[in-house]
Amino acid sequence: MPASYAYLGPEGTFTEVALRTLPEAATRQLIPYVSVQSALDAVRTGEAEAAFVPIENSVEGGITATLDELVAGTPLMIYREVLLSITFALLVRPGTKLSDVKTVSAHPAAQPQVRNWLKANLPDAVWESAASNADAARLVQEGRYDAAFAGEFAAARYGLEALETEIHDAENAQTRFVLVGRPARPAAPTGADKTSVVLWQRDDHPGGLRDLLGEFATRGINLMVLQSRPTGAGIGNYCFCIDAAGHISERRMAEALMGLKRICRDVRFLGSYPRADVTAAQVRTPLPGTSEDEFMAAAEWVTRCQDGRF
Amino acid sequence: MPASYAYLGPEGTFTEVALRTLPEAATRQLIPYVSVQSALDAVRTGEAEAAFVPIENSVEGGITATLDELVAGTPLMIYREVLLSITFALLVRPGTKLSDVKTVSAHPAAQPQVRNWLKANLPDAVWESAASNADAARLVQEGRYDAAFAGEFAAARYGLEALETEIHDAENAQTRFVLVGRPARPAAPTGADKTSVVLWQRDDHPGGLRDLLGEFATRGINLMVLQSRPTGAGIGNYCFCIDAAGHISERRMAEALMGLKRICRDVRFLGSYPRADVTAAQVRTPLPGTSEDEFMAAAEWVTRCQDGRF
């Protein structure tokens, strides 16, 4: 049996399309799972080599099921990320006209992205939530609903046709997916990498979170995402999921993580991996005095001073 | 017609129970709405005096529908907050035994709070999501499902009985609700208040968010919640919803908000209102040099210096 990747199913969703953009997916068996939790559990138990799940959506924000799974339980690590633009097609049974559509279905996450289109084109259509967009397409095939919002690629699989394509309320509606595996040595830096960590504050005092972020800022490290997630210890108790620009093998990121390890109650490293949004050539020049060379030179200088060789 | 409060319906949910804990609710007509959006729209159009909606849950985190409504559109203001402990009852038709329960239903937000209980007591039960916990109870009454997770108070309304009560996976599972109205002069400070704002960063640079938080920390103001919400401008573009301890009529909070107004691209004030979690007597002493008196004394001293009266 070949090595397998678990992914959030069913087949024919944006997740499967995003997964197939990874070259390594071609050599793996791709197995759909019913939930983010079950896909990640398959990695934890060794049933799958890695799991591919959505983690962030430019309209809805962080995918809390994924964040909460990465924050708790046996540690996992992010190996890769994929960005996919999300536009919907209105799928119907062949021959259906727009004026015939009385009921529409899709995953609830699709609703904010098609709300304006619905208001303008099908103001009286009744919305029925489905477990996934692919499931909505299946229910249209079975005659239960008149139309489904799903990726255009789902039409062929369910014997439907696209009455309309390129439906999206927000320009640049994108979803970010991650390939998650068991902890391992992170891949070598590419020059355009990001590092994901989870931070738990030691206690709650004025400036507590500011001090945590200072460990990055002081070293010229840009933050890309900061999501707070409840720790389960009651209202107002949060941990912070942070994506920062850079790689743990770089001196400044290593120093920032050491600083956080000292001042936080707990830190969970979630991986260093290539950024999907930019290439090395597009990475901005760091602030003066915060390049990798300057970090190395400063470390050597301190060593020389400690040795009396200044 | 008496003044009315809109609330997230249907009747018989935790939202209605929380609303009825407010003394002012007794003198208002309470009208259920089908969504957070429609309840808040009723305030914007003047149809309702205020709307009562959930905003934060200690298990699931921020209620994104509410945050996104407060962040965008015509400005609204939070007048009050209510904290409610959430424990579920398993409601069934009279005579049903636990061993008869093959299908269970509730709002999806209930699922993480009853997951462990289900695994231990009804491992084979099939989960069916409902539009609300009250709706799940109604569907049990109609015979569509065998059992619903809902507040125990919903049993009487739907002719059901509670097979089990006090079901909750997380200790201290609480939901925070807010009463939202049109912008007005905030109520006078009580000594235990919080201030809610939304911040949009001017641009994205290392330390950008740290600098925003510094406006609070520098003045000894504690942050209670920080939630990031997508701005809709693509992956990685977020604004920040922040709750900070204190009242806008206090000198240090006013100064912090002025600082933010200067350095942010935009700031939306969402209100100053009494905290539901503590009383004035329980509010911690501020950091040395950051009490209201010290802020006042320092302002007078600078004025004297400017006048040559030092």
HADDOCK unambig.tbl for C-alpha pairs under 7 A between the chains (distance, minus, plus):
assign (segid A and resid 57 and name CA) (segid B and resid 235 and name CA) 6.69 0.50 0.50
assign (segid A and resid 58 and name CA) (segid B and resid 230 and name CA) 5.95 0.50 0.50
assign (segid A and resid 58 and name CA) (segid B and resid 232 and name CA) 5.94 0.50 0.50
assign (segid A and resid 58 and name CA) (segid B and resid 234 and name CA) 5.03 0.50 0.50
assign (segid A and resid 58 and name CA) (segid B and resid 235 and name CA) 4.59 0.50 0.50
assign (segid A and resid 59 and name CA) (segid B and resid 230 and name CA) 6.09 0.50 0.50
assign (segid A and resid 59 and name CA) (segid B and resid 232 and name CA) 5.42 0.50 0.50
assign (segid A and resid 60 and name CA) (segid B and resid 230 and name CA) 6.83 0.50 0.50
assign (segid A and resid 61 and name CA) (segid B and resid 229 and name CA) 5.97 0.50 0.50
assign (segid A and resid 61 and name CA) (segid B and resid 230 and name CA) 5.43 0.50 0.50
assign (segid A and resid 170 and name CA) (segid B and resid 232 and name CA) 6.19 0.50 0.50
assign (segid A and resid 172 and name CA) (segid B and resid 233 and name CA) 6.72 0.50 0.50
assign (segid A and resid 172 and name CA) (segid B and resid 234 and name CA) 5.24 0.50 0.50
assign (segid A and resid 173 and name CA) (segid B and resid 234 and name CA) 6.09 0.50 0.50
assign (segid A and resid 174 and name CA) (segid B and resid 234 and name CA) 6.54 0.50 0.50
assign (segid A and resid 174 and name CA) (segid B and resid 235 and name CA) 6.37 0.50 0.50
assign (segid A and resid 205 and name CA) (segid B and resid 222 and name CA) 6.01 0.50 0.50
assign (segid A and resid 206 and name CA) (segid B and resid 217 and name CA) 5.07 0.50 0.50
assign (segid A and resid 206 and name CA) (segid B and resid 220 and name CA) 5.41 0.50 0.50
assign (segid A and resid 206 and name CA) (segid B and resid 221 and name CA) 5.40 0.50 0.50
assign (segid A and resid 206 and name CA) (segid B and resid 222 and name CA) 4.17 0.50 0.50
assign (segid A and resid 206 and name CA) (segid B and resid 223 and name CA) 6.72 0.50 0.50
assign (segid A and resid 207 and name CA) (segid B and resid 214 and name CA) 6.81 0.50 0.50
assign (segid A and resid 207 and name CA) (segid B and resid 217 and name CA) 4.26 0.50 0.50
assign (segid A and resid 207 and name CA) (segid B and resid 222 and name CA) 6.97 0.50 0.50
assign (segid A and resid 210 and name CA) (segid B and resid 210 and name CA) 5.14 0.50 0.50
assign (segid A and resid 210 and name CA) (segid B and resid 213 and name CA) 5.59 0.50 0.50
assign (segid A and resid 210 and name CA) (segid B and resid 214 and name CA) 6.25 0.50 0.50
assign (segid A and resid 213 and name CA) (segid B and resid 210 and name CA) 5.58 0.50 0.50
assign (segid A and resid 214 and name CA) (segid B and resid 207 and name CA) 6.83 0.50 0.50
assign (segid A and resid 214 and name CA) (segid B and resid 210 and name CA) 6.26 0.50 0.50
assign (segid A and resid 217 and name CA) (segid B and resid 206 and name CA) 5.09 0.50 0.50
assign (segid A and resid 217 and name CA) (segid B and resid 207 and name CA) 4.27 0.50 0.50
assign (segid A and resid 220 and name CA) (segid B and resid 206 and name CA) 5.43 0.50 0.50
assign (segid A and resid 221 and name CA) (segid B and resid 206 and name CA) 5.39 0.50 0.50
assign (segid A and resid 222 and name CA) (segid B and resid 205 and name CA) 6.01 0.50 0.50
assign (segid A and resid 222 and name CA) (segid B and resid 206 and name CA) 4.15 0.50 0.50
assign (segid A and resid 222 and name CA) (segid B and resid 207 and name CA) 6.96 0.50 0.50
assign (segid A and resid 223 and name CA) (segid B and resid 206 and name CA) 6.70 0.50 0.50
assign (segid A and resid 224 and name CA) (segid B and resid 236 and name CA) 5.89 0.50 0.50
assign (segid A and resid 225 and name CA) (segid B and resid 236 and name CA) 5.97 0.50 0.50
assign (segid A and resid 226 and name CA) (segid B and resid 228 and name CA) 6.76 0.50 0.50
assign (segid A and resid 227 and name CA) (segid B and resid 227 and name CA) 6.62 0.50 0.50
assign (segid A and resid 227 and name CA) (segid B and resid 228 and name CA) 5.92 0.50 0.50
assign (segid A and resid 228 and name CA) (segid B and resid 226 and name CA) 6.73 0.50 0.50
assign (segid A and resid 228 and name CA) (segid B and resid 227 and name CA) 5.92 0.50 0.50
assign (segid A and resid 229 and name CA) (segid B and resid 61 and name CA) 5.98 0.50 0.50
assign (segid A and resid 230 and name CA) (segid B and resid 58 and name CA) 5.96 0.50 0.50
assign (segid A and resid 230 and name CA) (segid B and resid 59 and name CA) 6.10 0.50 0.50
assign (segid A and resid 230 and name CA) (segid B and resid 60 and name CA) 6.84 0.50 0.50
assign (segid A and resid 230 and name CA) (segid B and resid 61 and name CA) 5.46 0.50 0.50
assign (segid A and resid 232 and name CA) (segid B and resid 58 and name CA) 5.92 0.50 0.50
assign (segid A and resid 232 and name CA) (segid B and resid 59 and name CA) 5.41 0.50 0.50
assign (segid A and resid 232 and name CA) (segid B and resid 170 and name CA) 6.21 0.50 0.50
assign (segid A and resid 233 and name CA) (segid B and resid 172 and name CA) 6.72 0.50 0.50
assign (segid A and resid 234 and name CA) (segid B and resid 58 and name CA) 5.04 0.50 0.50
assign (segid A and resid 234 and name CA) (segid B and resid 172 and name CA) 5.26 0.50 0.50
assign (segid A and resid 234 and name CA) (segid B and resid 173 and name CA) 6.12 0.50 0.50
assign (segid A and resid 234 and name CA) (segid B and resid 174 and name CA) 6.57 0.50 0.50
assign (segid A and resid 235 and name CA) (segid B and resid 57 and name CA) 6.67 0.50 0.50
assign (segid A and resid 235 and name CA) (segid B and resid 58 and name CA) 4.58 0.50 0.50
assign (segid A and resid 235 and name CA) (segid B and resid 174 and name CA) 6.39 0.50 0.50
assign (segid A and resid 236 and name CA) (segid B and resid 224 and name CA) 5.87 0.50 0.50
assign (segid A and resid 236 and name CA) (segid B and resid 225 and name CA) 5.95 0.50 0.50
